[in-house]
């Protein structure tokens, strides 16, 4: 079992009739002691990923856990 697990995580924000898909079926696993860097252009979903991982936001689908 990995230390951090992101399994098929999706996060959609809704504003009225507009839907923004911040994460779409994101999946990765990080082992304890492993170094990981999150990079991407503006609007790629980096902050959303961290918010889901820290439990500040719930994923629309999938699961995220830290063991």
Secondary structure as UniProt FT lines:
FT   STRAND          4..15
FT   TURN            16..17
FT   STRAND          18..30
FT   TURN            32..33
FT   TURN            42..43
FT   HELIX           46..53
FT   TURN            54..55
FT   STRAND          61..66
//
